[in-house]
């Protein structure tokens, strides 16, 4: 591909495919590096019941339908991992093992991964009672008993969300105090459905075809005991797939890509970001919500979003990035 492309999209999940659909319909002829294996977190999800238009659909099937839709518009999709990028000047260079592509603009949609305990039994029962998203899967545990692992805000949010469905929520933490914000701790500790199990770690998920319980170990005494539950939720955080972009574009302290929209939100809603920093990225990258600090590089989906982390919101962000790119190229 010696010809300079209008836009290269890095990522083949909901955000990347949505961006591909919109840029292709704008006749920008996008090139997509979908990764290997492609599809993002939806490929690890069993049933999806909160996607508008489908009462129930398997995650891999949903991604397959998205991809088929995009391919009908002639989008070039390579199931390859990007190995290096050069954002020093336009046209930007994007390389995989098999090819190098030059592009006027880039949309990064590499997503994020939930952090797991890395137990064999946990991995085997993913989607069969083991989940990392209460918002996605909580409904399946109506009137059941579940457990959440973690001690930060993510775990508190997961536990509180699950109280809307489950009859009992165990919150398992390996220390004797939470690192979550005080207001979240108070909500959890006061909730009648939540029971905290301190100084304890999960060493095995019990069950053959579905979660039937947990084997727990005391951090102090090393004593083992079994706990009967119907589901296990991991609330130990997410890691954005942004290692490739370190020192290439601005990332926050957790590795999420900084965009104008996310900076402005952090400033206006939480006061975490000074107005000067928001103004700086606005001046360097323009007013586009999905702009990064590099002019011509945009980002969308879970590699940016540490607030909602939903496939549906990722699609919306992918669409926004595509529209931002279209407008930006018109000004070039």
C-alpha angles and dihedrals in degrees: 000000000000092000115095109248124218094228139002118200118204110203136045102214128101095292095047095045092047089051089048092052094051097042091048091051087051086057093244092131097222124206115217127203098197097182130233114300092021129208108064127227094334089073088064094049120096112199122011115198101162100066109110111244096024119079088194132356135159115252096236090048091052092052090047091054091048091051094047089051091052094045090056087068091057098253114168107233122185117191091214134119116241108239101186142005134195116207095162092108141350132298087054120218121227118183136189126175090268105038150011122221129191118210141181090217139013132207114202113207102154095140129205139268129229114240113245136195089240095228117153091229092049093053092046092054098045107136090013096084099315114099142157096205123066092179089057100040108018093100091065089064099058110153091001135115118251140174132217124202120210146063106225134082091280091060092045091051092048092050094048092047091051092054087072089066113017126071091219134018122195115200110204119198129174093215135057095245138037125245091207123113114281095246091054091047091052093051092050097044092049095047113109094212096053124083118185120217107198131201092016137120134196111243099172140012110223124220139069107229098008139012112283101162149323134258107222130194127201110236090214106039098021087226115156127220137164125239121197112226137149097217144019124211122194113219100170096112143261133272118213116224094239105117089113091062099050109131089005099081134003116283128181124239092276094048099258116142113255114231130177091250095051092046092050091049093050089050098045100038104033107014089230095128123054117238090241091064092050090050091049095056089043090057095043099043105021132240097302110125094221095047119124123206089272113080108240096020117104133179136204143170131023095340084070104024117078092157110061105011095186128142090231094054089046089057090051091050091048090054091048091051091050092052091046090052092048092052092044093052090050089058094049 
